[in-house]
Amino acid sequence: MARSSADDLELRRACEAVIDGGGGKQKVVLSIRVAKSRGVWGKAGKLGRHMAKPRVLALTTKAKGQRTKAFLRVLKYSGGGILEPAKIYKLKHLSKVEVVQNDPSGCTFMLGFDNLRSQSVAPPQWTMRNKDDRNRILLCILNICKEILGRIPKVVGIDIVEMALWAKENTTAVSNQLSAEDGRDASAMIQSNAQVTVERDLVSQAEEEDMETLLGTYVMGIGEAEAFSERLKRELLALEAANVHSLMESESIIEEVLQGLEVATVCVEDMDVWLGIFNVKLRHMREDIESIESRNNKLELQSVSNKALIEELDKLLERFEIPAEHEASLTGGSFDEDNMVKNIEACEWLTGALRNLEASCLDPCYARMRGILQIAFVQIKEKRAELVLIKCTFVRRASEFLRNYFPSLVDLMLNDKNYFSQRGQLKRPDHADLRYKCRIYARLLLHIKSLDKNCLGPLRKAYCHSLNLLLRREAREFSNELRAGTKVTRSQVVWLEGPISSNQTSNADSSTVSEAYSKMLTVFIPLLVDESSFFAHFMCFDVSALAPSDACNDSAELGILNECLRELLDGLQEDFCSIVDWAYKIDPLCCISMHGITERYLSGQKADTAGFVRLLLDELETRISMLFSRFVDDACYQIEKCERNARQMGVLPYIPRFAILASRMEQYIQGQARDLIDQAYTKIVSIMFVALERTAQIDPKYVDIVLLENYAAFQNSLYDLANVVPTLAKFYHQASESYEQACLRHVSMVIYIHFEKLFQFARRIEELMYNVAPEEIPFQIGMSKVDLRKMLKSSFSGKEFLEKYGSFVQLVVRIYPNETVPSVIEMREALSNL
């Protein structure tokens, strides 16, 4: 027989090391390499060789007292080629051995166990290297089952005779190999098992001898197999007939057997009924036992859990005991700067303790506890109530201290005159020291907010009220000294009424007034913005959450902040407005530059904490616009007043004075003040043109002359400004159009007045032509040729006509520069020819 893996001593030692760790409690009877695949009972057509996996099957025995247990162990190879356990089967559950018929080699078999959870799952198929290995392991399995278990499993798909013959031929080799490997016990067991199994279970020795004798009585040739088969059939029928005859002869014995069977059947049925009753009782007892065991397990688990929970609750109560160093700070400690570190540590401990004792942090099942646990839970609630009382006491003491601390800081600054601007000394406010002293208590305020945020309202009001007094005092002293230190000449100028004065023609410098206003904003607007931002952070407003995207969620917080900022900065607008009023009285045109300065600061305030500063700047801008509108209204009133007193002669006084005013206004433009000036230009010029038209209508004879002179003066005075100011350019073109229309009307009127006799003579001719023939008209009264010559001579002769014609030519050349008209000389020659 070829060498098999069952003869591999190294394989057996490796199996022993894996199975028992070398302890010797289990003995490896046989170890052999196989290939594992999947199959289905009764459907062995698909062997699944493409899915085969290398495995090692090991048959082991384990002695336990007087009994011996047998196992079939499956071992697999790990990634490093080392054997490791994969599956273990107890041979006492082996119920079936099936050799796969569809495998041509006959080396594949399946083992069926009756304790598998799902019989529908395909059992594994084991493929050996050859039939010798297959017979070897199957024979070993059957012998162990017979020897140890006293039975053998059902065998399907294998030729018993073939197995017997193979066992007889290979018993000696197998016994010798096993003896060499495992010693005397294994060899004896396998040898005896082989003999017993083959001789007793397959064919006995006597049966084998009878079969040899029977076969020896026949001498069969190669072609006599069918005859031998027919003879065996006839002899079988004869034997069956003989058996039937013998049965007929033993009828009485059969009847006794049948009666015994009936009695036994009744006993079996009674036994089955009793077994059913006992089975029900046993099932109920089993259920009761399981229920009792389950309750006992729950009670034991509950007892252990309660014990552990009581220990945890005791630790929790110990953790919430107020430390001695914190208790002094929380109940009666000082809030001086030196003690703030201890106070902050005490606050942090108290905040953490209260947070851990919140109902949301405790498991809701605590409230449903009974007995000792319920008492412990009540103790936790009492401890929390104690901490809440300490919290209220600490918050009240801290709030009272801070409400007195903020006014005390401000009072020290208010009582120090050197801190504010004085005569001859303009001092910029400095709040660095104030903020430093406040920041000492910033963390304390954070803890007060976390402990009781309702206490922040009175603290914020106290801070706002105290700092508002300081800011208003600083702004008042600064603005007073700023006005006192600004040297300007105040002059009352009437811009659009009366003759032009030297104050108007000269460039009076009032820029220092605008610079004073700019300095006021430069000093205080950044200060107010910084104070607003510091207040928002210091008083624990969540400034980062006040973004526009979160406006719906934080509108209440933003509203509270704006209300506090209003209390902080309210009243400061009075000092700023006093600067604006002072500048307006000195020079109303300063409103232009102040408006631009205000808009520049207003566009730079984007922070949410600068809300009230924007309101302050909006109020200043509104007041500046109102004062400038008052100035424009005064200018319009001066134009209307001039209209009532004006004479219809020459250029009206407000025409050239407006050009001077516009030049001065352009000098004050800063920032976005262009719109303000353009609106003023529109209103003043519109009133000027309306007043000019009304003034020209006083005497219809000189309407066009008055319009010509004033529109021309308007264009001449604003020519340079119209080239750079779009609004004035629009009115410049409007005046030009009105000037052209007046020129056309005036020329037409001059022509009509001078040639009035000629036009009358022509009308008389036209009227006579209706009733008189043309050749008879010269004979009518006053229509003779002599009358015609007198009329022409009076119309075209004389120095007065030529002078008027000369002025007409000048007007035409001015208005129609590209048109050709007869000159004065040509007209004189034409008249002389007449």
Buried (B, 14 or more C-beta within 10 A) or exposed (E): BEEBBBBBEEBBBBBBEBBBEEEEEBBBBBBBBBBBBBBBBEEBEBBBEEEBEEBBBBBBBBEEEEEBBBBBBBBBBEEEEEBEEBEEBEBBBBBBBBBBEEBEEBBBBBBBBEEEEEEEEBBBBBBBBBBBBBBBBBBBBBBBBBBBBEEBBEBBBBEEEEBBBBBBEBBEEBBEBBBEBBEEEBBEBBBEBBBEBBBEBBBEEEEBEEEEEEEEEEEEEEEEEEEEEEEEEEEEEEEEEEEEEEEEEEEEEEEEEEEEEEEEEEEEEEEEEEEEEEEEEEEEEEEEEEEEEEEEEEEEEEEEEBEEBBEEBEEBBEEBEBEEEBBBBBEEBBBEEEBBEBBBBBBBBBBEBBEEBEEEEBEEEBEEBEEEBEEBBEBBBEBBEEBBEBBEEBBEBBBBBBBEBBBEBBEEBBEEEEBBBEEEEBBEBEBEEBEEBBEEBEBBBBBBBBBBEEBBEEBBBBBBBBBBBBBBBBBBBBBBBBBEBBEBEEEEEBBBBBEEEEEBEEEBEBBBBBBBBBBBBBBBBEBBBBBBBBBBEBBBBBBEEBEEEBEEEBEEBBEBBBBBBBBBBBEBBEBBBBBBEBBBEBBBBBBBBBBBBBBBBBEEBEBBBBBBBBBBBEBBBEBBBEBBBEBBEBBBEBBBBBBEEBEBEEBBBBBBBBBBBBBBBBEBBBBBBBEBBBBBBBBBBEBBBBBBBEBBEBEEEBBBBBBBBBBBBBBEBBEEBBEEBEBBBBBBEBBBEBBBBBBEBBBEBBBEEBBEEBEEBEEBBEEBEEEBEEEEBEEEEEBEEEBBEEBBEEBBBEEEBBEBBEBBBEBBBEEEEEEEEEEBEEBBEEBEEE
